């Protein structure tokens, strides 16, 4: 075997003692080409002869074992099998028991042909979670098309002293397999060797007609096991429109007991030391600020920007929060440490706050999961101020604004770290401000158009746009706006393929103002456009400005059967003014068309002001956001968005060409339209 010195991250050993040893002849006996297997292979589907997966949990370790044999009939599958990456947590060991191929009826050991590298595996997720693990890279030489690959391995996670939650509580989610594969034999076994009872909940399983069954909850005592087994199996789930069936295994408990378990741990940390004792300089700065709202802003931005965020996501629930004095002194900590420090500062200035546990990535599923602290992977701070609830992620940087002007975090479920708490659902939300407020002025004289866009961004939009302008080359920013306007003005319809820099002459974009208390970021774009009219194939001229950002394509196209539509749109306002020195058709249907939409989830208005030489449209979109739309109400919601898309997301004006014949032609067209 060609590999580096064996490390603690992986081992090569003959078998897993608790899972038992399988003789070679037993493996060969299980690899039989049944009628089902031949049919799948003839159809070009990759085929797994057997998959035997076992998950063992005790109060000292978790162990996941897999033994499987599958075809390498597709080049892409061969490539994936030849190079494998396995990511392990700290103190987790990957055990390689068997790597073999069955080739022309002969079993060949491939462990001598493998090369193993252990690499650092670090990346920053979109949720602000740094995952610092080890990646075990395995390459196997001389795998061939039509080989049958046999893999047998296990992953062992032994608990350390700081894994106190994992010692006390178990959490595992089994998800039904990818429906790309066909399985001759599929078996999953969960073995409970813990002192505590394990509950398991079967969710999104379906009857023979495809209807979702009611969740089913059962229990495993110490020494008991659960087995899920199928023969000649293809997962029937419609992957694009249905949730894969899954089984949630968790230590049997309830949310109130869990909150009572975790709250004293945090309370002890809060009271370790008094803020002025270890942060006198910070306290001095706080005392110098007289306005409470400004103090809150200072506290949040101090922790976000001055305390470096560093932590391993997989240990998130594995150890106690760091003491705030240590976090302040070292100027670094994980999400728990940063949140605890922020809460201690807020306590000092007399602001009511609490720590809350969340999981942004699995937020939808939390209401279906069994109660478990291991469901959560992130910690944020909840602030109660002036009768409103605010949620602050202390790990995010470059956010600004007084509390009511800061960015909004979208999620629904959380557990507050206080005694006697139940799982809570966050309220739906209406923005008190416009996230985007844009004015478009397009004035055409003779053959030249002057275009000016003035845009005010607020909240999340302001934070994002501020970062974008800070980190992006100015020429690239201008090109981005030019490209957007190329489609908004419908130039893609009559001059596609033209260099946009030759269309938008002297284009510029500037930051007009940046108010970090209001969290308002204002910019202005200007350009000159020769040949400003869109001309159709019949040489009719138009001025058009349709902002496709107003059209919510995700709402119009949504088709999922199980997932309710998650409504998280911003509040928006647009004023579009198109003026020319030519006469326009003031009665044209889409020029004059207005709309008013009112449903429980958003209000939309489009109002017009028309003159003989131009028109204006005033658009407002006011959503009720941060909620799931019930399927019974979704089609009406979708229909309303189709209405927005029916020429109500901008403005178009038709030019009446000068000359007697053109006016007669226009009158004739209007009369018989």
Buried (B, 14 or more C-beta within 10 A) or exposed (E): EEBEEEEEBBBBEEBBEBBEEBEEEEBBEBBEEEEBBEEBBEEEBBBBBBBBBBBBBBBEBBBBBBBBBBBBBEEEBBEEBBEBEBBBBBBBBBBBBBBBBBBEEEBBEBBEBBBBEBEEBEEEEEBBBBBBBBBBBBBBEEBEEEBBBBBBBBBBBEBBEEBBBBBBBBBBBBEBBEBEBBBBBBBBBBBBBBEBBBBBBBBBBBEEEEEBEEEEEEEBEEEEEBEBEBEBBBBEBBEEEBBBBBBBBBBBBEBBEBBBBBBEEBEEBBEBBEBEEBBEEBBEBBEEBEEBBEBBBBBBBBBBEEBEBBBBBBBBBBBBBBBBBBBBEEEBBBBBBBBBBBBBBBEBBEBEBBBBBBBBBBBBBBEBBBBBBBBBBBBBBBBEBEEEEBBBBBBBEEBBBBBBBBBBBBBBBBBBBBEEBEBBBBEBBEBEBBBBBBBBBBBBEEEEBBBBBBBBBBBBBBBBBBBBBEEEEEEEBBBEBBEBBBEBBBBBBBBEEEEBEEBBEEBEBEEEEBBBEBBBBBBBBBBEBEEBBBBEEEEBBBBBBBBEBBBBEEBBEBEBEBEBBBBBBBBBBBBBBBBBEBBBBBEBEBBEBEBEBEBEBBBBBBEBEBEEBBBBBBBBBBBBBBBBBEEEBBEEBBEBBEBBBEBBBBBBBBBBBEEEEEEEEBEEEEEEE
